[in-house]
Amino acid sequence: MSQQNDETKGLIMVVAFLGAAIYAMAIFAFIIAAFASLIMTLCCFFAWNSPLTLGSATLMPDVARAFVYRGLIGALVAAAFSVFAAIVFGFWIQDQAVPYILLGGYTLGSIGLEILWAQEDNQPAPPNQTIIPPSQQITPPQQHEPSRVPFRFASWDDEDGR
């Protein structure tokens, strides 16, 4: 009975390797996104006051400012959420983790929202529907009716007047 199940050990090893591979891909994706955010932020600083043309794309100042502001808001939200989670769950945020929290928040705030908006723009438009306006109905010509005696309510003295 001291013999351990080798199939269970094998399954645990496979799950551990898959978890480590997914973790490594997530870190790699974070590094790529943070680097892209850094490059795009530098381009946004050059386009802060006047449009910047890179190849066939033109970066307008309002778009550049919005990119940087969204990143700063994302960094503040990530820091606030981290402090909130530390208070609620009772753990200590290490000093070495603060730059990563801020960088992750900036990256998600700037590039993450751009990716979400780009996906919304790429969704296919609903099929064109032909809207047929309601048909106009022609009113029949008005017939002139002879004038009638205006309506009046009866009174108690109606019988006496006849």
Residue, then its C-alpha position, 0 to 999 in steps of 0.5 A: m500500500s506504500q506504492q504511489n499512483d504514477e498516473t496521478k503524478g504524471l497528471i500533476m506534472v502535465v498540469a504544472f507544466l501547462g500552468a508554467a507555460i501559460y504564466a510565461m506567455a502572460i509575462f511575455a505578453f505583458i512585456i511586449a505590451a509595456f514596451a509598445s506602450l512606452i513607444m506609443t507614449l513617446c510618439c504621443f509626446f511628440a504629437w502633443n501640440s502638433p500632428l505627427t505623421l508616421g508613414s501614412a498614419t497621422l497622430m492628432p494632438d487630441v488622440a495623443r493626449a487621450f492615450v496618455y491620460r487614459g494610461l495615467i488613469g489606468a495607473l491610478v486605478a491599478a494602484a487604488f485597487s491594489v491598496f484596496a485589495a491589500i486592505v481587504f485581504g490583509f496582505w502587504i504590498q512589497d516595495q518592489a511590486v509598486p512599479y509593476i503595478l503602476l506600469g501594468g495599470y498604465t499599459l492596460g489603461s492606454i493600450g488595453l482600451e485602444i485594443l477594445w475600441a479597435q475590436e468594436d470598430n472591426q465588428p461587421a456592421p449590421p446589414n443595410q436595411t432599406i427603409i421604405p417611408p410610409s406611403q402618403q395618404i391623400t385626403p379626399p376633397q372636402q365637401h361643402e355641407p349646408s350650414r346647420v343650425p348650431f347645437r344648443f342644449a334643451s332647457w325646461d322651457d322648450e315645450d312652451g316656445r313651440 
